[in-house]
């Protein structure tokens, strides 16, 4: 079995938080020398961290 090839490059992540009053909060970031998998995980992690600042009723999936 050959090892997996990891391709590094510039990447971005983003998250969207929707509020009951119809307002939205977009968050995002950028990193160099990263992978798409890392950026997908970073979007989830950073969005969940941001949610700690707000009173949460439910999470939509």
Contact map, one row per residue, 1 for C-alpha under 8 A:
1110000000000000000000000000000000000000000000000000000000000
1111000000000000000000000000000000000000000000000000000000000
1111100000000000000000000000000000000000000000000000000000000
0111110000000000000000000000000000000000000000000000000000000
0011111000000000000000000000000000000000000000000000000000000
0001111100000000000000000000000000100000000000000000000000000
0000111110000000000000000000000000100000000000000000000000000
0000011111000000000000000000000011100000000000000000000000000
0000001111100000000000000000000111100000000000000000000000000
0000000111110000000000000000011111100000000000000000000000000
0000000011111000000000000000011111110010000000000000000000000
0000000001111100000000000001111000000010000000000000000000000
0000000000111110000000000001110000000011011000000000000000000
0000000000011111000000000111100000000000001000000000000000000
0000000000001111100000000111000000000000001101100000000000000
0000000000000111110000011110000000000000000000100000000000000
0000000000000011111000011100000000000000000000100010000000000
0000000000000001111101111000000000000000000000000000000000000
0000000000000000111111110000000000000000000000000000000000000
0000000000000000011111100000000000000000000000000000000000000
0000000000000000001111100000000000000000000000000000000000000
0000000000000000011111110000000000000000000000000000000000000
0000000000000000011111111000000000000000000000000000000000000
0000000000000001111001111100000000000000000000000000000000000
0000000000000001110000111110000000000000000000000000000000000
0000000000000111100000011111000000000000000000000000000000000
0000000000000111000000001111100000000000000000100000000000000
0000000000011110000000000111110000000000001000000000000000000
0000000000011100000000000011111000000000000000000000000000000
0000000001111000000000000001111100000000000000000000000000000
0000000001110000000000000000111111000000000000000000000000000
0000000011100000000000000000011111000000000000000000000000000
0000000111100000000000000000001111100000000000000000000000000
0000000111100000000000000000001111110110000000000000000000000
0000011111100000000000000000000011111110000000000000000000000
0000000000100000000000000000000001111111000000000000000000000
0000000000000000000000000000000000111111100000000000000000000
0000000000000000000000000000000001111111110000000000000000000
0000000000111000000000000000000001111111111000000000000000000
0000000000001000000000000000000000011111111100000000000000000
0000000000000000000000000000000000001111111110000000000000000
0000000000001000000000000000000000000111111111000000000000000
0000000000001110000000000001000000000011111111100000000000000
0000000000000010000000000000000000000001111111110000000000000
0000000000000000000000000000000000000000111111111000000000000
0000000000000010000000000000000000000000011111111100000000000
0000000000000011100000000010000000000000001111111110000000000
0000000000000000000000000000000000000000000111111111000000000
0000000000000000000000000000000000000000000011111111100000000
0000000000000000000000000000000000000000000001111111110000000
0000000000000000100000000000000000000000000000111111111100000
0000000000000000000000000000000000000000000000011111111000000
0000000000000000000000000000000000000000000000001111111000000
0000000000000000000000000000000000000000000000000111111100000
0000000000000000000000000000000000000000000000000011111110000
0000000000000000000000000000000000000000000000000010011111100
0000000000000000000000000000000000000000000000000000001111100
0000000000000000000000000000000000000000000000000000000111110
0000000000000000000000000000000000000000000000000000000111111
0000000000000000000000000000000000000000000000000000000001111
0000000000000000000000000000000000000000000000000000000000111
